Amino acid sequence: MKVNWNYPTTVWVGENRSNDLKEACITSNIKNPLFVTDKDLISLPMTIKVINDLKKKFNVLKVFSNFSGNPVGKNITEGVSVYNQYKCDGVIAFGGGSALDVGKAIAFMCGQTRPIWDFEDIGDYWKRANETRISPIIAVPTTAGTGSETGRASAIINEETGIKKIIFHPKFMPTIVILDPNLTTDLPPRITAATGMDALAHNLEAFCAPGFHPMADGIALEGMKLIKNSLPEAVNNGQNIIARSEMLAAASMGSTAFQKGLGAIHSLSHPINAQFNVHHGLSNAIFMPYVLTFNKKEISKKIISACDYLGLEKSFESFVNWIIDLRKEFNIPHKLTEVVDEQKIDLDKLSEMAFEDPSTGSNPKKLTIDDMKIMYQHSISGDLF
């Protein structure tokens, strides 16, 4: 299968499409790219192969990989320094959500004079940017989770405050996305499951977010169906190219859909990611049933309509049970305290951080700091609402 998608950006889909990176650079007018990937990926055979192939096609290929999961502001500063030192003119972002977020942020910040935190996703802060100095981006995801390849933002931790910030600009959107399922076949089951649950959280919260956006709703609904059909197979049989392709599509669809909004799953997750370095997809999976049941009154009708499309029994409870059964199948913990030491949890601090998260505003039910605290408490006790 080889097809090109053009919503929300140009997407090249199919096996071995990563071989088309040089063509993507030409199309994007990139002559001297900075290849951005993370510490874990840089030494893997597939990454080495991609880099070596590109080195044969470019006179110089500079690589930046001095960062890992849950990136922080200094990672962007260092990457920008490398980018400008070698006079790069575009970014190839290769990897999971962290690599894509760092690559996008480097391409954005390479021509800015303000600090990155001045472009947080608040109001029209994005208009502060000099958009003529934003470089083109080619995004190549190697996990099916964050969907950062079709997103207009990067999630970066401010190391001075310990808070994960969403940095936004419309031109964060990559010029070309390459979805190559061959790059995901060697992902271990644990990471496949966690990233897949991240994609589910994006589609689910986008679908439940209030407001009129039928295109986002349709994309999110089909994204959930792809995940229901293919995530268990991708976890249990990683070499299944069809399942891997459908999961890559579902991840990109989730990010496309959540332009409509997210919700408390992400509000609760971001502080846990920033404070305890917990994988974002894992924390989303843990919080998912607690937020669903907390929002039941506001979302019940939508969830029941989704059940019909997904082939589930048409009730709110059957949907929640499907989520819980998925977590059990993938050995994902039911309680937050199974991944974070309860003695280290400061509920007041976390609840305030969650309340101030940008995702809070589009939760189906209007939230207070006390609501955040209550949901955290339920995730610790394991009791649903």
N, C-alpha and C positions, 0 to 999 in steps of 0.2 A: 504494500500500500504506500502510495506517495500522493499526498494532496497538500495544497496550500490554503491556509485559512487567513482571513483578513479582518477578523473581529476578535478582540479590540485592536490588534496589531497584526502584522504579517507573521504567520506561523507556518513553518515547514515541518511536516509530520511524516514519520516513517522510519523503517529500519535503516541504520547507517547514514542517516541524514547529517550526522556530525561530520561526515566526510565533505560536506558542502560548506564548511566554515569559511574557506577562502572566498568562495562565491558570495557568501553572505557579507563578508567584509567589503568586497568590491561593490556590491549593491548598496551598502551603507556608506560608501566613500571613506572607508577606513584603510589607511596604508601602513600605519605603525601602531598596531593594537597593543594594549596591556592585557595580558591573560591573567584573570583573577580567579583563584581557587583557594581552598582552605588547607590547613596543615595536614588534615587526615587524608584528603584526596590527592595531594600533590605526588605522593609516592606510589599510588596505585597504578597497575599496568595500563588500565584504560586511559588514565590521564596522561601518563608518559607517552602513550601512543599518539594521542591527540596533539600533544605539544610537539613531539618530534615531527609529525606530519606537517604541522604549521610552520615549523622552523625551516622545512624544505621549501616552503612557498613564500616566506618573508625573509628579507635580508637580515632583519633583527626582530626577535620576539622577546619582549621583556615579560617576566612572570612575577606576580606578587601573591604570596600565600601566607604571610605572617599573621594569621588569625585563626580562630577556631569557632565553635558554636557560640551563639549569643554574643555577637561582636559588639565592641565598645568604640567610643568616639576616637580614641587614639589609633585604632586600626584604620579608620578612614583618613586621618591626618597623615599617617605613614604612607598609605597607598597613594594619596594625592601627591605627596612629595616625590615618590617614584615615577608616577605618571608624568609630572611636569619636568622632572630631571631628564627624562629620556624623550621628551617632546612627543608623547603619544597623542594620537588623534581619535581614539575610540577604545572601548572596553569590550572584551569577551568575558562574560561572567559565566563560570562553569562550576556547577556543583549543586548543593542543596540550598535551602533558604538563606543560610548565613552567607554563603559565597555570592549568591545573586544579590542579596541586600548590600553587601560590601561593594561589589562591582558597580551596581547602580549608583550608590552614594559617591563613589570615587568619580564616576563620569559626571555627576552633578556638581560636586564640590571643586573640581579641578579649576574652575574659572570664577569661583565666588570669593568675596572678600569678607563676608560675615561668617561667624561661627555656624556650624551645622545646626545647632539648637535653635537658631533664629528662623528655621524653616519647618518647625514642628507643625503637625497637622492641626492647626488652630485657625479658624477664620480664613482670612486671605493672606496669611503669613507667606505663602508660596510666591506671592507677587513681589516679595522683597528680592527675589533672585534675579540675576542677570541671565536671562534665558538664552541669550545669544552665545553664551560661553559653556553651555551644557553639551557634552560630547555624546555621540551615538553609542548605543549599547546593543550588543548581541547576547542573548541569554540562552544558556544551554542547561536546563535542569537535569540533575542526575538522581533526584528523588521525586516521588509523586506526592507532594504534601502542601507546601506553602503556597504554591501558585505565584510566587514572587515574579516569575517571568512575565506575567500579564497584569502586574500591579503597578500603581503609580506612586509607590511609597517604599521606604526601607525602615525596618525596625532595628534601632541602634540603642544600646544602653549608654546612658550618661554615667560614666564611671565615678563622677564626683557626687552624684545624688543616688546612684544605684537604681535609677528609674529607667525603664525601657521607653524610648520615645519613638513616635511614628513621624518620620520625616517625609514630607509630601511635595511633589511638584508634578504637573501633568507630563512633563518631559522625562520623568523617571521611567516611563513606559519604554521598554526596549524596542528598537527599530525592527528587529527580526528575532523571533523565537524559534529554536530548533528542538522539537520533541522527538528524541531518538530512543525508543524503548530498549535498544541494546545496551544503553548506558546504565540501565537500572536493573538488569537481570542478576547481577551479583550482590545486590543489596541483601543483607541478612534479614531473616524473618522479623526480628524485633524492630529494626528500623523501618522495614516495609509497613509493618502494622502501625507504628507510631505516626509515621508521615501520612499514611492513608487515613488515619483518624483525624489528623489535622485537616486534610482535604474535606472530610465529612463535616467537620465543625464549620468550615467556611461556607460550604453549600447550605448546611442546615440553618446557620444563623442568618445568612443572606435571605433565605426563603422566609424565615420568621420575622425579619425586620419589618417594622411598619413603613407605610408609604406606598405609592403607586409606581411600580417599576415592573411591568409584566415580562419584559425581556429578561431581567435579572431573575425573576421567579422561575421562568421556564428553563433557563440555563441551570439554576440551582437544583431544580427538581430532576432534570436529566442527569446532572452530576451525581446526585445521591443514588440514582438508579444504577449508574455505571459502577459506583463504589459497592453497592449491594451485590451486584453481579460478579465483580472482579477482585475485590480486595481479599477475600478469603483464599481465592486461587493464587493470587500474587504472593501471598504470605506462604502458602503451602507448596507452591510450585513456581519458584521465581523465574524459571526459564520460559514460562508461558508468555510469548510475545504479545498475544492478543490481550491478556489480562494486564500486562505491563503498559500496553498502549492505552487501554481504557482508563487506567489509573492516572497516567500522565495527562490525558484529556480532562479527567474529572478534577485534577488539581488546578489546571489552568482555568477551568470553568468556575471553580469556587472563587478564585481571585477576581475573575471577571464579574461574577455575580455580586460580590460583596462591596462593589461600588455603591450598592443600595444600603449597606450597613452591616454591622456585626452585632455583638451583644455581650452579655455577662460572662459567657464562656471565656472569651478573650480578655475581658476586664479582669477576671480572677486569675487568669493564666499569666499575664504579662509580669505582675509583681513576683510571682513564684519563679518565673524564668530568670528575672533580673537578680533576685536575692539569693536563689539557691542553685542556679544553673541547671534547672530541670529542663529536659527536652520539651519544646513548645507543643508538639503533637501529643506527647504523653500527658502533659498537664491538661490540655484541651479534652482529651479522652476521659480523664478522671473527673473533671468538672461537668461534663456534658449532661448526665442524667439529673444532677442536682439543679442545674439551671433550667433544664426542660420542665421539671416538676414545679419549680418555683414560678415559672412563667405560664403554667398550665391554663389558667383562665383566659389569658390573652391569646394563646396560640393554639388552643385545642382544635378549633375548626380547621386551621391550616394543616396541622399535623394529620388529622383524620383524612383530609383530602390527599395528602402525600401518601398515606397508607394505601389508598386505592391504586395509585400509580405504581407504587413499589411492590405490590403484591402481598401486602401484610394485612392481617385482620384489621378491619376499619375501627380502631379505637386508639385513643391516646396511650393507653397502657401497653398495647401491643407494640407501639413504636418505641416506647421507653425500654420495654423488655428486649427488643431487637438490639438496641444500643448496649444494654447490659450483657446480653449473650455474646455480642461481638467482643466486648472487653474480656469476658471470660475465655473465649476461644483464643484470644491473642495474649493471654496472661497479663493483661493490663490491670493494675491495682484498682480496687474500689475506693480506697481511702487515700487522702492526701498524705497522711502520716506513714504510708508505706514507702514514700519516696523522700519525705522531708521529716527530720527529727522534730517531734512535737515541741520539745523544750526550746527549740530555736524559732518557733513561730510567734511573731508579735502580731496578734490579730488586729489591734488598733492601727498599727502602721500599714499592714497589708490592705486593710479595708479602705483606708484613706487613699492609698495608691490606686486601688482598683476603681474606686469611685471617680477619681480624676482621669482615668484612662479614656482615650478618645472613643473606644468601643461602647462605653456606657450609655452615651446619648441615644443610640439606636436600638437599645434593648427594648423588646416589646412592652415590658412593664417598667414604668418610671421607677428609678432606683434611688435609694438613700445609702449613706455610709453604713447605717445599721443593717440594711438589706445585704450588703456585701459581707458584713461580719457574720450574719446568720447563715449565708450560703457557705462561707468558709467553715463555720462550725459544723454544718451538716456534712461537709466533705471530710471532716475529721472524725465525726461519729459514725458515718456511713449510713445515716438515716435519710431517706428521701422525704420530700414534703408531702 
